[in-house]
Amino acid sequence: MLKTPELAMPRTNKVTTVCNGRREVWTDYEEAKAYFLELMMTTAGEERDRAECIYIQLIHGLDECSDED
């Protein structure tokens, strides 16, 4: 087990997302969160579910987020 919880570690500003098979590297964590929040709010169905999955991972501070289970 880690001595320092992963979520308590300092977050880099870089994040990688994989949504619908498309891999994208973001240099601004907040920009990625804003993008997936907007996508989640403006779409429906499966696309909304994919955006929501990634958004939740971003909120939890992960450096690599994917819509795959």
Sequence and secondary structure as in RCSB ss.txt:
>XXXX:A:sequence
MLKTPELAMPRTNKVTTVCNGRREVWTDYEEAKAYFLELMMTTAGEERDRAECIYIQLIHGLDECSDED
>XXXX:A:secstr
  SS GGGS   S EEEEETTEEEEES HHHHHHHHHHHHHH  HHHHHHHHHHHHHHHTT SEEES  
